[in-house]
Amino acid sequence: MDPEFWHRRWREGRIGFHQDGVTPLLREFWPALGLPRGSRVFVPLAGKSLDLAWLAAQGHRVLGVELSPLAVRQFFAEHGLAPEERVSRHGRHFRAGDIELVCGDVFDLDAEALADCAAVYDRAALIALPPPLRRRYAREPYARLPAGCRGLLVALEYPQHEKAGPPFSVPEDEVRALFGRDWDVATLARREILAQQPGFAAEGVSALATAAYRLARKA
């Protein structure tokens, strides 16, 4: 998927993937990860998600990565924050309080950049990528997270032939195939949500579920 696809979506305001509230599965299952206050949480393809502010409010240091500078600037503006800026080999960094967003490509982050991340929260990244990039994503950014890292992954499941992604359907067997070698994967919940997503129904999708997984990086 060409980065220009996402830049165009943000320029045109076609960001139906952005939620106007905190993800319910995040509220429900994040406490089970048992992370101490001050832990650094990696959020790939962060957009301007309200989940970032929620994680910071739990006492975490948040490291988000987002390709679109519009998304990054809108996040801070909408929260009334004036971030400090700096440039590194990973991109342009924006930081205010406990929230740091890197405007850059998630695949460019190396193990050094992620070395102190105690957790990863993924609601919008995996499902935004087509199959070849999903495999690369699991082999590269996820593989660079340190041993002992914990995570919450939220995915969607629907008949892929009924809709062209993104977001893509990523069923449980694929989640386990992608991450099972390096991560312990536990299914936390699977919820039918088609009734709450009229846009999918309007496109002819006959069934839609969201699934949450707890991840734990193996030694």
C-alpha positions as CSV (number, residue, x, y, z in Angstrom):
1,M,0.0,0.0,0.0
2,D,1.4,3.3,-1.1
3,P,1.9,5.9,1.7
4,E,0.2,8.4,-0.6
5,F,-3.0,6.5,-0.1
6,W,-3.0,7.5,3.6
7,H,-1.8,11.0,3.0
8,R,-4.7,11.5,0.5
9,R,-7.2,10.1,3.0
10,W,-6.1,12.6,5.6
11,R,-6.0,15.5,3.2
12,E,-9.6,14.7,2.0
13,G,-10.9,14.0,5.5
14,R,-11.9,10.4,4.6
15,I,-11.0,9.1,8.0
16,G,-13.9,6.8,8.8
17,F,-11.5,4.6,10.8
18,H,-11.1,7.4,13.4
19,Q,-13.3,6.8,16.4
20,D,-14.9,9.7,18.3
21,G,-14.4,7.8,21.6
22,V,-12.0,5.5,23.4
23,T,-12.1,1.9,22.2
24,P,-14.3,-0.1,24.6
25,L,-12.1,-3.2,24.3
26,L,-9.1,-1.0,25.4
27,R,-11.0,0.1,28.5
28,E,-12.1,-3.4,29.3
29,F,-8.9,-5.4,28.8
30,W,-6.0,-3.0,29.2
31,P,-5.9,-3.3,33.0
32,A,-5.4,-7.1,32.7
33,L,-1.9,-6.4,31.3
34,G,-0.9,-5.3,34.7
35,L,1.5,-2.6,33.6
36,P,3.0,-0.3,36.2
37,R,2.6,3.4,35.9
38,G,5.3,5.0,33.9
39,S,5.5,2.1,31.4
40,R,6.2,3.1,27.8
41,V,3.5,2.0,25.4
42,F,4.1,1.7,21.6
43,V,1.1,2.6,19.4
44,P,1.7,1.9,15.7
45,L,-0.3,3.8,13.0
46,A,-1.6,6.0,15.8
47,G,-3.6,8.5,13.7
48,K,-5.1,11.0,16.1
49,S,-6.8,8.3,18.2
50,L,-8.3,9.3,21.6
51,D,-6.8,6.1,22.9
52,L,-3.5,7.8,23.0
53,A,-4.8,10.3,25.6
54,W,-6.5,7.6,27.5
55,L,-3.3,5.6,27.8
56,A,-1.5,8.6,29.0
57,A,-4.2,9.2,31.6
58,Q,-3.5,5.8,33.0
59,G,0.0,6.9,33.8
60,H,1.8,5.6,30.8
61,R,4.4,7.2,28.5
62,V,3.0,6.8,25.0
63,L,5.1,6.4,21.9
64,G,2.9,6.6,18.8
65,V,4.0,6.4,15.2
66,E,2.0,8.0,12.4
67,L,2.7,8.6,8.7
68,S,0.5,11.7,8.3
69,P,1.7,15.0,9.6
70,L,-1.9,16.2,9.4
71,A,-3.0,13.5,11.9
72,V,-0.2,14.3,14.3
73,R,-0.8,18.0,14.3
74,Q,-4.6,17.6,14.6
75,F,-4.1,15.3,17.6
76,F,-2.1,17.9,19.6
77,A,-4.3,20.8,18.5
78,E,-7.6,19.0,19.4
79,H,-6.2,18.3,22.9
80,G,-4.9,21.8,23.4
81,L,-1.3,20.8,23.5
82,A,1.7,22.6,22.1
83,P,4.3,19.9,21.5
84,E,8.1,20.3,21.4
85,E,9.6,19.1,18.1
86,R,12.8,17.4,17.1
87,V,14.1,15.4,14.2
88,S,15.8,12.0,14.4
89,R,16.6,9.3,11.8
90,H,13.1,7.9,12.5
91,G,11.2,11.0,11.5
92,R,9.9,14.2,13.2
93,H,9.1,13.8,16.8
94,F,6.3,15.8,18.6
95,R,6.1,15.6,22.3
96,A,3.8,17.1,24.9
97,G,3.8,15.7,28.5
98,D,3.7,11.9,28.4
99,I,2.7,11.6,24.7
100,E,5.3,11.5,21.9
101,L,4.3,11.0,18.3
102,V,6.8,10.2,15.6
103,C,5.7,11.4,12.2
104,G,7.3,8.7,10.0
105,D,7.2,5.1,8.7
106,V,6.6,2.4,11.4
107,F,8.9,0.1,9.4
108,D,11.8,2.5,10.0
109,L,11.8,2.1,13.7
110,D,14.7,0.0,15.0
111,A,15.2,-2.0,18.1
112,E,16.9,0.9,19.8
113,A,13.9,3.1,19.3
114,L,11.6,0.5,20.9
115,A,14.0,-0.8,23.5
116,D,12.2,0.6,26.5
117,C,8.6,-0.2,25.3
118,A,6.9,-2.4,28.0
119,A,3.8,-2.8,25.9
120,V,2.2,-2.4,22.5
121,Y,-1.4,-1.4,21.7
122,D,-2.6,-2.1,18.2
123,R,-6.1,-1.3,17.2
124,A,-5.7,0.2,13.7
125,A,-2.3,-0.9,12.4
126,L,-2.6,-4.7,11.6
127,I,-6.0,-4.3,10.0
128,A,-4.8,-1.4,7.9
129,L,-2.2,-3.5,6.1
130,P,-2.7,-6.0,3.2
131,P,-1.4,-9.5,3.6
132,P,2.2,-9.1,2.4
133,L,2.7,-6.0,4.6
134,R,1.1,-7.8,7.6
135,R,3.7,-10.5,7.4
136,R,6.5,-7.9,7.1
137,Y,4.9,-5.9,10.0
138,A,5.1,-9.0,12.3
139,R,8.7,-9.7,11.2
140,E,10.0,-6.2,11.6
141,P,8.4,-3.7,14.1
142,Y,6.9,-6.4,16.3
143,A,10.1,-8.4,16.3
144,R,12.1,-5.4,17.4
145,L,10.1,-5.1,20.7
146,P,12.0,-6.4,23.7
147,A,11.5,-9.7,25.5
148,G,8.7,-9.4,28.1
149,C,6.8,-6.8,26.2
150,R,3.0,-7.2,26.6
151,G,0.3,-6.2,24.2
152,L,-3.3,-5.7,23.4
153,L,-4.2,-6.4,19.7
154,V,-7.7,-5.6,18.3
155,A,-8.7,-7.1,15.0
156,L,-11.7,-7.3,12.7
157,E,-13.3,-10.3,11.1
158,Y,-15.6,-10.3,8.2
159,P,-16.0,-12.2,4.8
160,Q,-13.1,-10.5,3.0
161,H,-14.7,-11.1,-0.4
162,E,-17.6,-8.8,0.6
163,K,-15.5,-5.7,1.0
164,A,-12.2,-4.3,-0.2
165,G,-10.0,-3.2,2.7
166,P,-8.7,-1.3,4.5
167,P,-9.7,-2.1,7.1
168,F,-8.9,-5.8,6.3
169,S,-10.3,-8.9,7.9
170,V,-7.6,-10.6,10.0
171,P,-9.0,-13.9,11.5
172,E,-7.6,-15.6,14.6
173,D,-5.7,-18.3,12.6
174,E,-3.8,-15.6,10.8
175,V,-3.1,-13.7,14.0
176,R,-1.6,-16.8,15.5
177,A,0.4,-17.6,12.3
178,L,1.8,-14.1,12.3
179,F,2.7,-13.8,15.9
180,G,2.8,-17.3,17.4
181,R,6.5,-17.9,16.9
182,D,7.6,-14.9,19.0
183,W,4.6,-14.1,21.1
184,D,2.2,-16.0,23.4
185,V,-1.2,-15.2,22.0
186,A,-4.4,-15.4,24.1
187,T,-7.9,-14.7,22.8
188,L,-9.7,-12.4,25.2
189,A,-13.0,-11.7,23.4
190,R,-14.9,-11.8,20.2
191,R,-17.9,-9.6,19.7
192,E,-20.4,-9.2,16.9
193,I,-20.6,-5.5,15.9
194,L,-22.3,-5.3,12.5
195,A,-25.3,-3.6,14.1
196,Q,-23.0,-0.8,15.4
197,Q,-21.2,-0.4,12.0
198,P,-23.8,0.7,9.4
199,G,-21.1,1.6,6.9
200,F,-20.1,-2.1,6.6
201,A,-23.7,-3.2,6.2
202,A,-24.2,-0.6,3.5
203,E,-21.2,-2.1,1.6
204,G,-22.9,-5.5,1.7
205,V,-20.9,-7.0,4.5
206,S,-23.0,-9.8,6.0
207,A,-21.1,-10.4,9.3
208,L,-18.6,-8.4,11.3
209,A,-16.8,-9.2,14.6
210,T,-14.1,-7.6,16.6
211,A,-11.6,-9.7,18.5
212,A,-9.2,-8.8,21.2
213,Y,-5.9,-10.7,21.9
214,R,-3.4,-10.5,24.7
215,L,0.2,-10.8,23.6
216,A,3.3,-11.6,25.6
217,R,6.8,-11.4,24.0
218,K,8.7,-14.6,24.5
219,A,12.2,-14.6,25.9
